[in-house]
Amino acid sequence: MITDPRVLAVLDELYERERHIDWADYAWHPDPHRHTETGFSLSPEQGDQLYLLARHGRASNVVEFATSLGFATIYLAAAVRDAGGGTVRTAELVPEKAERARANVERAGLGEYVEFLVGDARQTLTGVPDGVDLALIDGWAPDVSLEVLRVLEPRLRSGALVYNENLDESFIDHVRGEGNGYRSLTLLSGSEYKPKGELALRL
Ligand SMILES: C[S@@+](CC[C@H](N)C(=O)[O-])C[C@H]1O[C@@H](n2cnc3c(N)ncnc32)[C@H](O)[C@@H]1O
């Protein structure tokens, strides 16, 4: 899917590090500031799917909630670059994570395609320009995901895609709700790590 060796080298390194996390022993804590070194990223298969969707749609106005260490940001920025250019605006609450992601994106050679918004996405994403082509909603708590979708909703163009990685119930109820202006389906990724996500089309 992605063939640029510089991009692939950074993704390989990030996934290799994440693969060594022993999730059975992982000390979960609900405060995002307690997980500055953990990506909780999309699977590589989901990354490829997003790359393909963004590239096919020639997405140039892309939004991500949230950045974490930049795994999905890299897939999205590569697609934007390879489709002709544009910007991925990516929101992250934890400044240390945003800085790590910035370094990863720079190393992948994609810095000019990414704008980092540091702070609570429910505030920082209010400044996103109209005409969003594709949004990734890959957050923390289900309620925040729906709140972020509501912030983005007036900025989504007709035909925009919104992908929710965590299958958040409130997100799915909203995009499947009659009269809310979406068509939606669950997309299988074939990954054991993260097998599915919800893909919604804005009408
Ligand atoms: C599942 S991870 C994102 C993974 C990323 N999309 C990737 O593929 O690598 C969720 C991230 O949401 C961030 N987060 C949680 N609440 C937030 C908020 N209100 N605003 C912005 N970021 C938030 C966390 O710090 C964490 O880094």
The ligand as a MOL file (V3000), in Angstrom:
LIG
                    3D

  0  0  0     0  0            999 V3000
M  V30 BEGIN CTAB
M  V30 COUNTS 27 29 0 0 0
M  V30 BEGIN ATOM
M  V30 1 C -6.4430 5.5650 20.8210 0
M  V30 2 S -5.2750 6.8780 21.0230 0 CHG=1
M  V30 3 C -5.1350 7.5210 19.3790 0
M  V30 4 C -4.3580 6.6100 18.4430 0
M  V30 5 C -3.9080 7.2370 17.1350 0
M  V30 6 N -5.0450 7.6330 16.3210 0
M  V30 7 C -3.0230 6.2950 16.3650 0
M  V30 8 O -3.4650 5.6340 15.4200 0
M  V30 9 O -1.8540 6.1600 16.7280 0 CHG=-1
M  V30 10 C -6.2590 8.0550 21.8790 0
M  V30 11 C -5.5640 9.3730 22.2060 0
M  V30 12 O -6.5890 10.3200 22.6220 0
M  V30 13 C -5.9700 11.3120 23.4210 0
M  V30 14 N -7.0610 12.0820 24.0580 0
M  V30 15 C -7.8890 11.6790 25.0550 0
M  V30 16 N -8.8040 12.6200 25.3190 0
M  V30 17 C -8.5640 13.6700 24.4790 0
M  V30 18 C -9.1710 14.9420 24.2550 0
M  V30 19 N -10.2350 15.3210 24.9680 0
M  V30 20 N -8.6580 15.7510 23.3050 0
M  V30 21 C -7.5710 15.3640 22.5720 0
M  V30 22 N -6.9620 14.1710 22.7310 0
M  V30 23 C -7.4450 13.3250 23.6690 0
M  V30 24 C -5.1070 10.4510 24.3450 0
M  V30 25 O -4.0880 11.1960 24.9680 0
M  V30 26 C -4.5690 9.3820 23.3590 0
M  V30 27 O -3.2910 9.7520 22.8790 0
M  V30 END ATOM
M  V30 BEGIN BOND
M  V30 1 1 1 2
M  V30 2 1 2 3
M  V30 3 1 2 10
M  V30 4 1 3 4
M  V30 5 1 4 5
M  V30 6 1 5 6
M  V30 7 1 5 7
M  V30 8 2 7 8
M  V30 9 1 7 9
M  V30 10 1 10 11
M  V30 11 1 11 12
M  V30 12 1 11 26
M  V30 13 1 12 13
M  V30 14 1 13 14
M  V30 15 1 13 24
M  V30 16 1 14 15
M  V30 17 1 14 23
M  V30 18 2 15 16
M  V30 19 1 16 17
M  V30 20 1 17 18
M  V30 21 2 17 23
M  V30 22 1 18 19
M  V30 23 2 18 20
M  V30 24 1 20 21
M  V30 25 2 21 22
M  V30 26 1 22 23
M  V30 27 1 24 25
M  V30 28 1 24 26
M  V30 29 1 26 27
M  V30 END BOND
M  V30 END CTAB
M  END
